[in-house]
Amino acid sequence: MAADDKTDDTFELYDLRVEVICPPGERILCGGKPGDYFTLEGELLYLPPGQGFSIYSLGAVLPLLAAKQREMHPNDWMSTDADVACPDPHCKSLLRITRTGKRRFSHGAVTVVPLTR
């Protein structure tokens, strides 16, 4: 968007996939299975049919998801770190956050607060 273009109110967010990763032979204590996942498209979270996801595991990754959806400086640790430890200290599983695509949104479609430029 050009600096003087006042009509374009769009922005982009990355779609994300959060997947359960477990070292071979290790027991997962959070109820998940290796390969279980959910996707995040904009603000909407999707689970595959018939699959659950631990609310405790979700709580571990939730604070990071909005940041991972956005562009960031290449030196920022959020641009390189993608694995989150299971919140159970006795579980060796990880939750891997992967960017899967980009989606365009309009400011006016997601809020009633006007842009001030």
PEFEN-V11149 format. One record per residue. N is the residue number from 1. SS is DSSP state (alpha for helix, beta for strand, coil for the rest). NEAR is the number of other ideal C-beta (glycine too) atoms within 12 Angstrom. D_LAST is the distance of its C-alpha to the last C-alpha in Angstrom with 2 decimals. Layout:
n=(N	N)
ss=(SS	SS)
near=(NEAR	NEAR)
d_last=(D_LAST	D_LAST)
This chain:
n=(1	2	3	4	5	6	7	8	9	10	11	12	13	14	15	16	17	18	19	20	21	22	23	24	25	26	27	28	29	30	31	32	33	34	35	36	37	38	39	40	41	42	43	44	45	46	47	48	49	50	51	52	53	54	55	56	57	58	59	60	61	62	63	64	65	66	67	68	69	70	71	72	73	74	75	76	77	78	79	80	81	82	83	84	85	86	87	88	89	90	91	92	93	94	95	96	97	98	99	100	101	102	103	104	105	106	107	108	109	110	111	112	113	114	115	116	117)
ss=(coil	coil	coil	coil	coil	coil	coil	coil	coil	beta	beta	beta	beta	beta	beta	beta	beta	beta	beta	beta	beta	coil	coil	coil	coil	coil	coil	coil	coil	coil	coil	coil	coil	coil	coil	coil	beta	beta	beta	beta	beta	coil	coil	beta	beta	beta	beta	coil	coil	coil	coil	coil	coil	coil	alpha	alpha	alpha	alpha	alpha	alpha	alpha	alpha	alpha	alpha	alpha	alpha	alpha	alpha	coil	coil	coil	coil	coil	coil	coil	coil	alpha	alpha	alpha	coil	coil	coil	beta	beta	beta	coil	coil	coil	coil	coil	coil	coil	coil	beta	beta	beta	beta	beta	beta	beta	beta	beta	beta	beta	beta	beta	alpha	alpha	alpha	alpha	coil	coil	coil	coil	coil	coil	coil)
near=(15	7	7	8	11	12	13	18	20	18	22	19	27	30	27	35	30	37	30	37	29	26	15	10	8	18	18	26	20	32	20	32	21	21	17	28	29	33	27	32	22	24	18	17	22	19	19	16	6	8	18	19	29	28	16	23	34	28	18	28	37	25	14	26	33	18	23	33	32	21	16	18	11	9	8	13	13	23	17	13	18	24	23	28	23	31	22	22	12	13	25	21	34	28	40	29	36	24	27	22	17	18	24	19	23	17	20	15	14	18	13	8	9	10	18	7	12)
d_last=(13.00	12.61	9.83	9.73	10.25	7.94	10.93	11.65	10.72	13.73	14.79	18.36	20.76	24.33	27.23	29.70	33.43	35.09	38.81	41.78	43.56	46.96	49.50	52.61	55.21	52.98	52.76	49.43	49.44	46.25	47.77	45.98	47.53	46.60	44.21	42.87	39.13	36.12	33.04	29.44	27.34	23.83	24.73	28.25	31.29	34.38	37.97	40.75	43.30	45.84	44.16	42.99	40.94	41.65	39.27	40.00	39.03	35.86	35.12	35.53	32.94	30.44	28.43	27.99	27.00	23.26	23.05	25.45	23.33	20.48	20.50	21.66	23.07	26.61	28.18	26.84	29.86	28.02	28.07	31.89	33.26	33.80	36.89	36.95	40.33	41.80	41.53	45.34	46.80	49.92	48.16	47.53	45.11	41.57	38.49	36.92	33.24	32.77	29.80	31.08	28.38	24.72	23.17	19.95	18.03	15.45	12.91	14.09	17.63	17.63	15.89	15.55	12.65	9.63	6.36	3.78	0.00)
